[in-house]
Amino acid sequence: MTESTGFRQLLINLGYDPVDGFGDGRKIAVLAALALLLFITACIAVVMGAYNITITDVYRTILVHLTFGDITALPKLHNTIIWDIRVPRIILAISVGGALAIAGAVFQGVFRNPLVEPYILGVSSGAAFGAALGIVFPAIFFSIQFFAFVFGALAVTLAYILARVRGETPTITLILAGVIIGSIFAALVSLLKYTANDTALREIVFWLMGGFYYATWNDVLLLTPAVIVSFVVLWALGWKLNILSMGDEEARTLGVNPEKYKFVVIAFATAITAFAVSLVGIIAWVGLMMPHASRMILGPDNRFVIPASLMMGGCYLILCDTLARTLTTAEIPVGILTSILGAPYLCYLLRNKGRAVFG
């Protein structure tokens, strides 16, 4: 590789191509297409459900709410099903899918591995333990969602502290610390399942499978602003994440403090992951598949990968949730469907592991 070629590759890794520049028209067109796809997917999902309501009535109900019209003129049943159940459920699916996909993109960039997912540092096991405590001991741990979030964040914090050595946090050490902490919390969850009564045990198992069956507007108002803020911050730091993806030594050479920015991006990614898991349970594969698919389409530039991951994650979870509530009369936990659809994708990744996705 010549010196000029090596310099051009360095600029590409930082998000700038001397030929195409920053404003790659194709990538912008792909993002616009993904935004349109997300909107269309949501519009289709809102008219689908076990209760048969005409498309006209569905959109009339939504339009009345959006224009602050006379809600009392709407049929009460239609208003409840559409505005109080389906719409918040779809928005929550977009927020959760976006949160997990963004977090996956960040972790894959920091750890420089396309097979990393948001639960790598133990957040899912920690959140599961917090939720299990709330289910088994409701008098002491009064809120399942609150303590799932607290213990999910605690698990990642412990992993980060455990991995920190002489002021640095090596990537491999951090992954190993996450595996250790995750295993400890998983064992504690098993202990609670062993000691729980039948009702509590069923509730724990049901929570672990994940789902949007209890989605409300309160959940939307809690999670969506957090996802938007985190998205804006992580998107703004996309070019820093490009540098982190090159390795700590290269980052220092370019004048970037890798420890500082690793802490910031991991903190935001962990926060939205813990928040999402605390509300809907553990939903696998979204944070693994969507960022990787985004990189395959748009390349390694995280300034494009992060928004693409958000929209693809939203589309994917809307699709899975719609199938979960329409395939059978009894709703299927959405975590089951994401795993069933995700397994073939992992097989594809394993068969094509030689493909370069990080520049």
N, C-alpha and C positions, 0 to 999 in steps of 0.2 A: 504494500500500500504506500503510495507516495505521500509526501507531507501535505500537499494540497487536498488530496482525497481524505486523509485522516482528519484534517481540520474541518472539511465539509461534513464528515460524519459526526464530529463533535457538535457542530452547530445543529445538525438534525436531531441529535439526542437532546439538545437543549430546547427543541421546539421550533427551530428556525432553519428552513431550507433555503440556501442561497439562490436556488432556481425558482422555487414556488413562493418563497417568502413566508410571512406569517399567515396571510389570508388565502389559504388553500380553498379555492372555490368548490372543489368536489367534496371536501370534508364538511364545509358549511351546508352544502346541498343535502348531504347525508343526515346531518343534524336536523335540518328542516323537515326532511322526510320522516325521521323518527318521531319528531314532535307531532306531525300530522297523524302518523300511525297510532301514537298514544291517544290522541283525541278521538280517532275513529274507534279504537278498541273500547274506550270508555263509553262512547255513545252506543255501541252495539251491546255491551254488557249490561247497561242500565235497563234495556228493554227485555232482558232474558231473566226468567225466574219461574218458580213453581206456580205462582199465581198468574193467571193469564190477564194481562192488561194491554190494551191496544197501544201501538206506538204513539198515536196522537195523544192519548190520555197521559202517557208517560212524559212526553216533552211539554205538554200543556202544564202539568203539575210542576215541573222544574222551572218553566218560564214564569209562572205565577210567583214562585218564591224568589227568583232572581230579579224580577221587576217590582218586588214588594207589592204584589197585587192582593186581591181579596182571597185569602186562604180559606175562609169559611165557605166560599163557593165551590170548593173542591170536595169530591167525595172523601169522607174521612178515611176509608180503607185505602184508597189510592194514595192519599197523602202520607199515611203511615208507612205503606210498603215502599213507595218510591223515595220520598224525601227523608224519612226517618230510618230506613233500613238499607235500601240499595245504594243511594248516593253516598252516604258516609262510608259505607263499606268499600265502594270503588275508590274513593279518595284515599282512604286508609291503605288500600292495597297499593296504590301508586306511591304513597309516602313510604311504606315499609319496603316495597321493592326497590325504590330509589335509594333509601337509606342503606340497605344491605349491599346493593350494587356499587354505590359510591365507596362504602367502606372496603369492599372487596378490591376495588381499583386502587385504593390507597395502600392497602396491605400488600397487594401484588407488586406495586411499584417500590415500596420500601424494602420488601424482602426479595425483590428481583426474581420472582417465581410466579408463573401463571397458574400454578396449582394451589396457591394460598387462598384461603377464604376468611371472612371476618371473624370466625369463631376460633381462629388459630391460637389466640392468647388466652382462651378459657372463658370468654364472656358468656357463652351459651351454658356451660356447666355451672358457672356462678349464678347466672340468672335462674336456672332450673332449681338450684338449691334454695334461692330466696323465695321463689314461687312455692316450692314444696313446703318450706317453713310456714308460709302464709296459709297453705291449705291444711296442714296437719295441726298447726297451733294458731288458729285464727284469733284467739283471745289476746295473744301476745304480739304476734306479727299481723297487724290489723289490715294490711293492704297487700294483696298478692303482687300487684303491679309495682308498687313502691319498692318493696323489698327485692323483687326480681331485678329491678334497675340497680339498686344499691349493691347487691352482691355480684351482679354482672360487672359493674364498674370496679368493684373491689378486687375481683379475680384478676383483671388486667393490671390493676395497680400493683398487686402482689407480684405478678409475673415480671413487671417492669423493674420493681425494686430488687427482686431476686436476680435478674439478669445484669443489673448495673454493676460494673467492676471498674474501680479506679476512675470514676467520672465518665465512663463510656458504656454504651449498651450494644455490644456486638450482636449482629443479626441472628446468627446461629444460636447464641446463648439465649436470646430473647425467645426464639421459637421453642427451644428446649424448656425454658422456664414456663412458657405457656402450656406446654404439654403436661408438665408436672402439676401445675396449679389446677389445670382442667381435670386431671385424673383424680386429684384430691377431692374436688367438689363433686365430681361424678360419683365417687365412692360415698360421699355424704348423702347424695340424693338416693342412692341405692339403700343406704341405711334407713332413711326416712320412709322409703317405699316398703321396706321390710317391716317396720314398726307401725305403719299406718293401718287404719281400719279399711274395710272394703270400699266404702264410699270415697274416702280420701285418696285411696290408691287409684281408683278409677279416674278421679279428677286430675291427679298428678300425671297419669299416663296420657289423658286427653290433652292436657296443657302442653306436654312435651311434643305432641304431634303438630301443634300449631294450627291456627285457623282464625277466621274473621267473624265467627258466629256472634260475638258480642260487640261488634263494632258500633260505636256511637259517635255523635258529633263532638262529644267531649274528648274522645280519643283523637279525633282529627285535629281539634284545636290544640291538643297537647303536642302531638308528634309533628304535624306539618310545619309549623314555624321553626322547630328545631332542625328539621331536615333542610329547610330553605336556607337558614343561617349557616349551617354547616356546609351546605353545597357552595354557597357564595365564598366562604372562607377557603375551602379546599380547592375550588376552581381558581381563585385568585393565586393560590400557591401552587398551581399546576406546573409552572415552569421550575419551581423549586423541587417539586416531586420528580420532574425529569432529571434533575441533577442528582437527587438521591438515588435514582434508579441506576446511576452509573457506578455507585459504590462510594463508601466513605472517603477513601483516599482521593478519588477524583473530585469529590465535592469540596474537600478542603483545598485542593489545588486551585479550584475555581473561586475560592473565597467564601464558600458557604459552610456554616457550622452545621454538620449533619446531626449532631445530638439535639440541638435546639429544634430544628425543623422536624426531625423524626418524632420528637415528643409532641409537638403541636399537632401534626397530621394524625398521629396515632390517637391522641386524646380526643380529637373531634370525631374520628371514625369510630372509636370505641363508644363514645357517648351516644351517637345515633343508633349504633348497633344494639347497645344495652336498652335504649329507649324502645326501639322497635320490638325487640324480643320480649320485653316486659309487658307489652300491650297485646301481642298476638301469639306468643310462644315461639318455639324454635322452628324456623323455616329454612331448610337447607338448600344448597345448590345455587340460589340466586346470586349470592356474593362471589361464587366461583365462576359460574358460566358467563354472566352478563359482561363483566369487565374483560374477560378473555375474548369473548365474541367481539366486543368493541375494538379491542386492539387488532384483531384479525381484519376488521373492516377499515379502521381509520389509522392504523399504525400506532407507534408507541407514545405519541405526544399526549400527555395527560390532560392538557388543556382541551382536547377534543374527547378523550376517553371518558373523563368524568361526567360531562353532560350526556354523552351517548349512553353510558352505563345507567345513569338515572332513568332515562326514558325507556331503555330496553328492560330494565328491572321492573318498572311500572307496568309495561305491556305484558311481561311474562307472568307477573302475579295476578293481574286482572284476568288473564286467560285461565290460569290454574284455579283461581277462586270461582270464576264463572262455571267451569267444569265441576268443581267441588259441590256447588249448590244446585246444579241442574242435571247431573248424570243420573242420580238416583233420588228417591223420595227422602231418604235419610242423608243428611249432608256428610260429605267425606272431608276429613281434616286435610287442609290444603298442603300441609307438610308431606303427606303421603304422595300427593300428585307431583309436587316439585321433585321429590326423590325418584319417582318412577320415570319421569321425563328427563331427569338429570343424569341418571345412570348411563344411558346410551351415549350421552355427550362426554362423560368421563372416559368411556371406552374409546371414543374418537380422539380425545386428547392423548391418551396413552399410546394409541397407534401412530400419532403424529407428533410425538414429544420432541422430535428433532426440529420442528418448525420454530424459527426464531420470531419472537413476538416483542422483544425488548431492544429493538434497534440493532 
